[in-house]
Amino acid sequence: QVQLEESGGGLVQAGGSLRLSCAASGNIFTFDAMAWYRQAPGKQRELVAKITGHGDIDIADSVKGRFTISKGNAKNTVFLQMNNLQPEDTARYYCNLRVWPAAIYWGSGTQVTVSS
């Protein structure tokens, strides 16, 4: 019933930028938090950035200063602005949604590949 649609992934050279978008649809009125995770082959999925419904933001140390997360103008949307991308950022990026009281949803992911 609840769906997350991600877009914006692609192939870029080191130093380039991408903006990932996530739009949630379904029976959603408000959200507790929306976040971006990433997973590279052979590695665990890790939190990249999170924003709460109140606007509190958490950014992973590995991308702090380069990535930012923000809410979109449309309801239940979020963006991940990725600047100065590096090869180590290569991964599949997943949108995550947490809805009151405790439901969690995942998108199917969008691939980000950064070449040196």
Kinemage of the C-alpha trace (Angstrom):
@kinemage 1
@onewidth
@group {chain A} dominant
@subgroup {mainchain}
@vectorlist {calphas} color= white
{ca gln a 1} P 0.000 0.000 0.000
{ca val a 2} L 2.858 2.353 0.815
{ca gln a 3} L 5.394 2.801 -1.953
{ca leu a 4} L 8.695 4.629 -2.170
{ca glu a 5} L 9.978 5.758 -5.539
{ca glu a 6} L 13.628 6.688 -5.826
{ca ser a 7} L 15.362 8.433 -8.681
{ca gly a 8} L 18.491 10.378 -9.491
{ca gly a 9} L 21.163 7.716 -9.436
{ca gly a 10} L 23.688 7.386 -12.184
{ca leu a 11} L 27.320 7.297 -13.209
{ca val a 12} L 29.519 10.290 -12.449
{ca gln a 13} L 33.195 11.069 -12.238
{ca ala a 14} L 34.884 11.816 -8.945
{ca gly a 15} L 34.113 15.343 -7.877
{ca gly a 16} L 30.732 15.339 -9.544
{ca ser a 17} L 27.308 15.738 -8.011
{ca leu a 18} L 23.996 13.933 -8.004
{ca arg a 19} L 20.669 14.612 -6.370
{ca leu a 20} L 18.626 11.646 -5.262
{ca ser a 21} L 14.885 11.967 -4.834
{ca cys a 22} L 12.438 9.862 -2.886
{ca ala a 23} L 8.680 10.190 -3.017
{ca ala a 24} L 6.393 8.233 -0.744
{ca ser a 25} L 2.834 7.444 -1.696
{ca gly a 26} L -0.023 5.613 -0.040
{ca asn a 27} L -1.779 6.068 3.253
{ca ile a 28} L 0.744 8.487 4.654
{ca phe a 29} L -0.209 11.711 6.375
{ca thr a 30} L 2.976 12.500 8.234
{ca phe a 31} L 6.266 10.769 8.743
{ca asp a 32} L 8.501 10.284 11.744
{ca ala a 33} L 11.642 10.195 9.656
{ca met a 34} L 12.900 9.704 6.136
{ca ala a 35} L 16.414 8.601 5.467
{ca trp a 36} L 18.890 7.450 2.878
{ca tyr a 37} L 20.936 4.302 3.350
{ca arg a 38} L 23.504 2.796 1.052
{ca gln a 39} L 24.927 -0.640 0.509
{ca ala a 40} L 27.989 -1.594 -1.482
{ca pro a 41} L 28.640 -5.190 -2.581
{ca gly a 42} L 29.902 -7.291 0.303
{ca lys a 43} L 29.162 -4.601 2.858
{ca gln a 44} L 26.358 -3.948 5.299
{ca arg a 45} L 23.732 -1.355 4.631
{ca glu a 46} L 24.641 1.883 6.369
{ca leu a 47} L 22.849 5.078 7.208
{ca val a 48} L 23.884 8.026 5.071
{ca ala a 49} L 21.514 10.755 6.184
{ca lys a 50} L 18.244 11.097 8.045
{ca ile a 51} L 15.705 13.858 8.538
{ca thr a 52} L 12.833 13.764 11.004
{ca gly a 53} L 9.391 15.233 10.643
{ca his a 54} L 10.552 18.030 12.933
{ca gly a 55} L 13.515 18.812 10.702
{ca asp a 56} L 16.298 17.282 12.772
{ca ile a 57} L 19.098 16.027 10.542
{ca asp a 58} L 21.742 13.359 11.002
{ca ile a 59} L 24.578 12.988 8.508
{ca ala a 60} L 27.072 10.145 8.514
{ca asp a 61} L 30.623 11.220 9.286
{ca ser a 62} L 31.848 9.680 6.058
{ca val a 63} L 29.785 12.078 3.958
{ca lys a 64} L 29.455 15.063 6.266
{ca gly a 65} L 30.273 18.268 4.475
{ca arg a 66} L 29.559 16.716 1.083
{ca phe a 67} L 26.000 15.352 1.347
{ca thr a 68} L 22.885 17.100 2.570
{ca ile a 69} L 19.351 15.862 3.108
{ca ser a 70} L 16.255 17.999 2.798
{ca lys a 71} L 12.501 17.760 2.581
{ca gly a 72} L 10.821 18.319 -0.742
{ca asn a 73} L 8.023 20.740 -1.493
{ca ala a 74} L 5.623 17.878 -2.045
{ca lys a 75} L 4.429 15.964 0.973
{ca asn a 76} L 6.481 12.984 2.029
{ca thr a 77} L 9.395 13.661 -0.270
{ca val a 78} L 13.067 13.916 0.504
{ca phe a 79} L 16.222 14.752 -1.416
{ca leu a 80} L 19.815 13.755 -0.940
{ca gln a 81} L 22.206 16.245 -2.497
{ca met a 82} L 25.523 14.531 -3.095
{ca asn a 83} L 28.485 16.770 -3.875
{ca asn a 84} L 32.152 16.007 -4.430
{ca leu a 85} L 31.368 12.358 -4.974
{ca gln a 86} L 34.205 9.915 -4.503
{ca pro a 87} L 34.661 6.317 -5.682
{ca glu a 88} L 34.047 5.066 -2.149
{ca asp a 89} L 30.532 6.499 -2.402
{ca thr a 90} L 29.678 3.904 -5.034
{ca ala a 91} L 26.737 1.893 -3.735
{ca arg a 92} L 23.079 1.277 -4.141
{ca tyr a 93} L 21.180 3.964 -2.266
{ca tyr a 94} L 17.885 3.164 -0.575
{ca cys a 95} L 15.171 5.455 0.698
{ca asn a 96} L 13.750 4.610 4.092
{ca leu a 97} L 10.490 5.816 5.605
{ca arg a 98} L 9.321 5.543 9.177
{ca val a 99} L 5.641 6.228 9.803
{ca trp a 100} L 3.871 6.593 13.124
{ca pro a 101} L 3.727 4.596 15.239
{ca ala a 102} L 6.444 2.195 14.072
{ca ala a 103} L 5.988 1.136 10.450
{ca ile a 104} L 9.099 1.067 8.260
{ca tyr a 105} L 9.237 0.992 4.481
{ca trp a 106} L 12.066 0.660 1.988
{ca gly a 107} L 12.455 1.659 -1.607
{ca ser a 108} L 14.029 -0.614 -4.176
{ca gly a 109} L 17.134 1.527 -4.411
{ca thr a 110} L 18.953 3.540 -7.029
{ca gln a 111} L 22.514 2.874 -8.120
{ca val a 112} L 25.231 5.473 -7.705
{ca thr a 113} L 28.547 4.745 -9.368
{ca val a 114} L 31.496 7.100 -9.089
{ca ser a 115} L 34.457 6.609 -11.380
{ca ser a 116} L 37.960 7.789 -10.601
